[in-house]
Amino acid sequence: MTEKLYYEDSYKTEFTADIIEVIPYGERYAAILKNTYFYPESGGQPHDTGYIGDAKVLNVVLKDNIIYHIIDKQINTGAYKCTIDFERRFYNMQQHTGQHILSAAFIKLYNASTDSFHIGDNISHIDLNRTDLKDEEVSAAEDLSNNIIYKNLPVCTYIVSSEEAAKLPLRKQPSVKENVRIVEISGYDFSPCGGTHVKNTGEVGIIKIIRWEKNKDKTRLYFTCGMGALYYFRDVNNIVQMLANHFSTTVYEVTDRIVSLEHENKILQKEIKDLKNELGLHIAKDLFNSCENLNSDYKLVVKLFDNYDEELLRIISAKLSQNPQTISIIGNISDKQKFIVTRSEDINVNLKGLFSDIPMLFEGNGGGSSKQVQYVIKGNAEIIVNVLKEKLKEAVI
């Protein structure tokens, strides 16, 4: 059994400990210490990292009351100086205490309890047992949480019996029956918890809710605290400021500018679509007027375009198929050669079946229906067209 010193002092960053055993652990090694300040991953809070001597601590795992320190190389037993990455530890402390504050706010205001939580590298989340929270309710819980931070309330931890725990106004029931560790935010929240926490709420700095979404029968709410909030909003501010500079506007007007541009873009896209339809109709007419006869009954339009707009090619093919007794082969010669074969309604040929071997013959892929097929294939374009024409001639004899 490893003595868990992190319960006594969450701020300890350096200590000396005896390694009593080093064992293989997958592709790594695990050091077992007599006592440790390294926190193992547990209850939604990530593990600590740092060093034991010059061995890097990659993970910390608690199993059967033994804490395994997963290290990057094998070391001997004995006394070692241990160092905890306090930047990571303090980030987790801010997030964890912040979660307690936020969860208590939701249960006090709306009786929305937290069923689970997770501390992420940048953003953390809680799962609330409500799916009907309104925007203004979420904002109110955020305001209450930050007011608790500004009051700089003491955060203390202590061990009680199950009988003593039953007398406390706990936000949730403990998962153990004896030696229940309580994290109390003075007069505001009492919660059984085995995590590391700050000494007072002011150290959380700020709580900012990022977004929330329905997740089955719960609401998953994403938030960040303290230094995490600073880093997050520094990135967000840089992005928004960059957009504001790009659009020559203020950060408060960026959204309106984007909405306006989106509206303008929809209008332009409609105009482009109309112009493409008009252009496609004219090109289709010209091609039909200069087409060849496949036989005495059917006409064949063949045209190879050089790196043409694919949407326009589909429009041309569709327009050509509106002519009676007409088959068209439209090719687009670009990095990916594309061929579209279309027939009019009055020609009884199953193009999909007729050209089923084309992808295999010319190394490519594609398919379609009995009336139209499309292929992206490799090879000489003229040879491909000749093969398509020969198959069509055989089919309509």
C-alpha positions in Angstrom: 0.0 0.0 0.0 1.4 3.4 -1.0 0.9 6.3 1.4 -0.9 9.1 -0.4 0.8 12.3 0.6 -1.0 14.4 -2.0 -4.0 14.4 0.3 -1.9 16.3 2.9 -0.4 19.0 0.6 -1.6 19.6 -3.0 1.1 22.3 -3.5 4.2 20.1 -2.8 6.4 20.0 -5.9 9.6 18.4 -4.7 10.1 15.6 -2.2 12.4 12.6 -1.5 10.9 9.1 -1.6 12.1 5.5 -1.4 11.5 3.3 -4.4 10.7 -0.1 -3.0 10.2 -1.9 -6.3 10.5 -1.4 -10.0 8.6 -3.8 -12.3 8.0 -4.1 -16.1 4.8 -2.4 -17.1 3.9 -3.1 -20.7 6.7 -1.5 -22.8 7.7 0.7 -19.8 8.6 0.3 -16.2 6.6 1.1 -13.0 8.2 2.4 -9.9 6.4 1.7 -6.6 7.2 4.3 -3.9 6.7 3.9 -0.2 4.9 7.2 -0.2 4.1 9.7 -2.9 2.8 13.2 -3.8 2.2 12.1 -7.4 -1.6 12.1 -8.0 -2.9 9.0 -10.0 -5.7 9.5 -12.6 -8.9 9.1 -10.7 -12.5 10.5 -10.6 -12.2 12.6 -13.8 -8.9 14.3 -12.8 -5.8 13.5 -14.9 -2.6 12.1 -13.4 0.5 14.1 -12.5 3.7 14.0 -14.5 7.2 14.9 -13.5 10.5 13.1 -12.6 11.8 10.5 -10.2 15.5 11.2 -10.4 16.2 11.5 -14.1 13.4 9.1 -15.0 10.4 10.8 -16.5 7.0 10.0 -15.0 4.6 9.5 -17.9 1.6 8.2 -16.0 0.4 7.4 -12.5 -2.0 4.5 -11.9 -3.8 3.5 -8.7 -4.6 -0.2 -8.4 -5.4 -2.2 -5.3 -4.1 0.7 -3.1 -0.8 0.6 -4.8 0.3 3.6 -6.9 2.4 2.7 -10.0 4.6 5.5 -11.4 5.0 4.7 -15.1 8.5 5.9 -16.1 10.4 6.1 -19.3 13.4 3.9 -18.2 14.4 1.3 -15.7 16.0 2.6 -12.5 17.1 0.9 -9.3 15.4 0.9 -5.9 16.5 3.4 -3.3 16.0 7.1 -2.3 15.3 9.6 -5.1 14.5 13.2 -5.5 11.0 13.5 -7.0 9.7 16.6 -8.9 6.1 17.2 -9.9 5.1 19.2 -12.9 3.3 21.9 -10.9 2.0 23.8 -14.0 0.0 20.7 -14.9 -0.9 20.0 -11.3 -2.2 23.5 -10.6 -4.1 23.6 -13.9 -5.9 20.4 -12.7 -6.5 21.9 -9.3 -8.1 25.0 -10.8 -10.3 22.9 -13.1 -11.3 20.5 -10.3 -12.2 23.2 -7.7 -13.9 25.1 -10.5 -16.0 22.1 -11.3 -17.1 21.9 -7.7 -18.1 25.5 -7.7 -20.0 25.2 -11.1 -21.7 21.9 -10.2 -22.9 23.4 -6.9 -24.3 26.5 -8.7 -26.4 24.3 -11.0 -27.8 22.2 -8.2 -28.5 25.3 -6.0 -30.3 27.2 -8.8 -31.9 24.5 -10.9 -31.6 21.2 -9.0 -29.4 20.0 -11.9 -26.9 17.5 -10.5 -23.6 16.6 -12.0 -23.5 12.9 -13.0 -19.9 12.9 -14.2 -17.1 15.2 -15.2 -13.8 15.2 -17.0 -10.8 17.5 -17.0 -9.4 18.0 -20.5 -6.1 19.4 -21.7 -7.8 22.7 -22.7 -11.5 22.4 -21.9 -13.3 20.3 -19.2 -16.9 19.2 -19.1 -19.7 18.1 -16.7 -22.7 16.1 -17.5 -25.9 17.5 -15.9 -29.1 15.4 -15.4 -31.2 18.0 -17.2 -31.8 18.7 -20.9 -34.1 21.7 -20.6 -31.6 24.4 -19.4 -32.1 27.8 -21.0 -29.4 30.2 -22.1 -30.2 32.6 -19.4 -30.1 29.8 -16.7 -26.6 28.8 -17.9 -25.5 32.4 -17.7 -26.9 32.8 -14.2 -25.0 29.7 -13.0 -21.8 31.1 -14.5 -22.4 34.4 -12.7 -23.0 32.7 -9.4 -19.8 30.6 -9.8 -17.7 33.6 -10.5 -19.2 35.5 -7.5 -18.0 32.6 -5.4 -14.5 32.9 -6.8 -14.5 36.7 -6.1 -15.5 36.0 -2.4 -12.2 34.1 -2.1 -13.8 31.4 0.1 -11.5 29.0 1.9 -11.4 25.4 0.5 -10.6 22.8 3.0 -10.4 19.0 3.1 -10.9 16.6 6.0 -11.7 13.0 6.7 -15.0 12.0 8.4 -16.8 8.7 9.2 -19.8 7.6 7.3 -22.0 8.7 10.2 -20.4 12.2 10.2 -20.8 12.4 6.5 -24.5 11.6 6.7 -24.9 14.8 8.8 -23.3 17.1 6.3 -25.3 18.8 3.4 -23.4 16.8 0.8 -24.0 17.6 -2.9 -23.6 13.9 -3.8 -23.3 10.7 -1.8 -19.8 9.2 -1.1 -18.6 6.1 -3.0 -16.9 4.8 0.1 -18.3 3.8 3.5 -15.4 4.8 5.8 -12.8 7.5 5.9 -14.8 9.8 3.7 -12.7 12.7 2.4 -14.7 15.9 2.2 -13.8 18.9 0.1 -15.6 21.9 1.6 -16.0 25.3 0.0 -16.8 27.3 3.1 -20.5 27.5 3.6 -21.2 26.9 -0.2 -20.4 23.3 -1.1 -19.7 20.0 0.6 -18.6 17.2 -1.6 -16.9 13.8 -1.1 -13.8 13.9 -3.3 -10.3 12.4 -3.6 -8.9 15.0 -5.9 -6.4 17.9 -5.4 -7.8 21.4 -4.9 -6.7 25.0 -4.4 -6.7 26.6 -0.9 -9.3 29.2 -1.7 -11.8 29.9 -4.5 -9.9 33.1 -5.6 -7.1 30.8 -7.0 -9.6 29.4 -9.5 -9.4 32.8 -11.2 -12.4 32.6 -13.5 -14.9 30.1 -14.7 -16.1 30.4 -18.3 -18.7 28.2 -19.9 -17.8 27.6 -23.5 -20.8 25.7 -24.8 -23.3 23.0 -24.0 -25.2 20.4 -25.9 -27.7 17.6 -25.3 -26.0 14.2 -24.8 -28.7 11.5 -24.6 -30.7 12.3 -21.5 -28.2 14.8 -20.1 -26.6 18.1 -20.9 -22.9 18.1 -21.5 -21.5 21.5 -20.5 -18.0 22.5 -21.5 -16.1 25.0 -19.4 -12.6 26.2 -18.5 -11.0 27.8 -15.5 -8.0 29.9 -14.4 -5.0 29.6 -16.7 -6.9 27.4 -19.0 -9.5 30.2 -19.5 -6.7 32.6 -20.1 -5.0 30.4 -22.8 -8.4 29.6 -24.4 -9.5 33.2 -24.7 -6.2 34.4 -25.8 -6.5 32.1 -28.7 -10.1 33.0 -29.3 -9.3 36.8 -29.1 -6.4 36.4 -31.6 -8.8 34.6 -34.0 -11.5 37.2 -33.6 -9.0 40.1 -33.8 -7.6 38.7 -37.0 -11.1 38.5 -38.5 -11.8 42.0 -37.4 -8.6 43.3 -39.1 -9.4 41.3 -42.2 -12.9 42.8 -42.5 -11.7 46.2 -41.3 -14.3 46.3 -38.5 -14.4 45.9 -34.7 -14.5 42.6 -32.9 -18.1 43.4 -31.9 -19.1 43.8 -35.5 -17.4 40.7 -36.9 -20.5 38.5 -36.6 -22.7 41.0 -38.4 -20.0 41.3 -41.1 -19.8 37.5 -41.6 -23.6 37.2 -41.7 -23.8 39.9 -44.3 -21.1 38.3 -46.4 -22.9 34.9 -46.1 -26.1 36.5 -47.4 -24.2 38.2 -50.3 -22.5 34.9 -51.1 -25.9 33.1 -51.3 -27.1 35.7 -53.8 -23.9 35.4 -55.8 -24.1 31.6 -55.8 -27.6 31.8 -57.1 -26.5 34.1 -59.9 -23.6 31.9 -60.8 -25.9 28.9 -60.9 -28.3 30.7 -63.2 -25.4 31.8 -65.4 -24.0 28.3 -65.5 -27.4 26.9 -66.6 -27.6 29.5 -69.3 -24.1 28.9 -70.5 -24.6 25.1 -70.3 -27.7 25.4 -72.5 -25.8 27.4 -75.2 -22.8 25.0 -75.2 -25.2 22.1 -75.4 -27.0 23.6 -78.4 -23.7 24.2 -80.2 -22.5 20.7 -79.5 -25.8 19.2 -80.7 -25.8 21.2 -83.9 -22.3 19.8 -84.8 -22.8 16.3 -83.5 -22.1 13.1 -85.5 -24.5 10.3 -86.3 -24.0 7.1 -84.3 -26.2 5.3 -86.9 -29.2 6.2 -88.9 -31.3 6.6 -85.8 -29.2 8.1 -83.1 -26.9 11.1 -82.7 -23.7 11.1 -80.8 -22.1 14.2 -79.1 -18.5 13.9 -78.1 -16.5 16.7 -76.5 -13.3 16.8 -74.4 -12.9 19.9 -72.3 -9.6 21.0 -70.7 -9.9 21.4 -66.9 -13.5 22.6 -67.1 -15.8 23.3 -64.2 -17.4 19.9 -63.3 -20.8 21.4 -62.4 -21.0 23.0 -65.8 -20.1 19.7 -67.5 -23.0 18.0 -65.6 -25.3 20.7 -66.8 -24.2 20.3 -70.4 -24.7 16.6 -70.2 -28.1 17.0 -68.7 -29.1 19.5 -71.4 -27.9 17.2 -74.2 -29.9 14.3 -72.8 -33.1 16.4 -73.4 -32.6 16.1 -77.2 -34.4 13.1 -78.7 -32.3 10.0 -79.7 -29.1 11.5 -78.4 -26.1 10.1 -76.6 -23.3 12.3 -75.3 -19.8 11.6 -74.1 -18.4 14.5 -72.2 -14.8 14.4 -70.9 -12.8 16.6 -68.6 -9.1 16.4 -69.0 -7.5 17.4 -65.7 -5.5 15.8 -62.9 -8.4 13.4 -62.6 -9.8 12.6 -66.0 -13.6 12.4 -65.7 -16.0 11.1 -68.4 -19.8 11.5 -68.3 -22.0 9.5 -70.7 -25.7 10.4 -70.9 -28.5 9.2 -73.1 -32.0 10.6 -73.8 -35.1 8.9 -72.5 -36.1 7.4 -75.8 -32.9 5.2 -76.2 -33.3 1.8 -74.6 -29.7 1.2 -73.5 -28.5 0.4 -70.0 -25.4 2.5 -69.8 -24.4 1.2 -66.3 -24.4 -2.4 -67.6 -22.8 -1.5 -70.9 -19.8 0.2 -69.4 -19.4 -2.0 -66.3 -15.9 -3.1 -67.3 -14.6 0.5 -68.0 -13.1 1.0 -64.5 -11.2 -2.3 -64.8 -10.0 -1.6 -68.4 -8.6 1.9 -67.6 -7.8 1.7 -63.9 -10.4 3.9 -62.2 -13.7 4.0 -60.5 -17.3 5.2 -61.1 -20.8 4.1 -61.9 -24.2 5.5 -62.3 -27.6 4.5 -63.6 -29.1 3.1 -66.8 -29.3 6.7 -68.2 -26.1 8.2 -67.0 -22.6 7.0 -65.9 -19.6 8.9 -64.6 -16.0 7.6 -64.5 -12.7 8.9 -63.2 -10.2 6.9 -65.2 -6.6 6.9 -66.4 -5.3 6.6 -69.9 -5.2 8.3 -73.3 -8.5 10.3 -73.6 -8.9 9.6 -77.3 -8.5 5.9 -76.8 -11.0 5.9 -73.9 -13.5 7.8 -76.1 -13.1 5.3 -79.0 -13.8 2.4 -76.6 -16.9 4.1 -75.4 -18.1 4.9 -78.9 -17.5 1.3 -80.1 -19.5 -0.1 -77.1 -22.3 2.3 -77.9 -22.4 1.4 -81.6 -22.6 -2.3 -80.7 -25.4 -1.6 -78.3 -27.7 0.3 -80.7 -27.3 -1.9 -83.8 
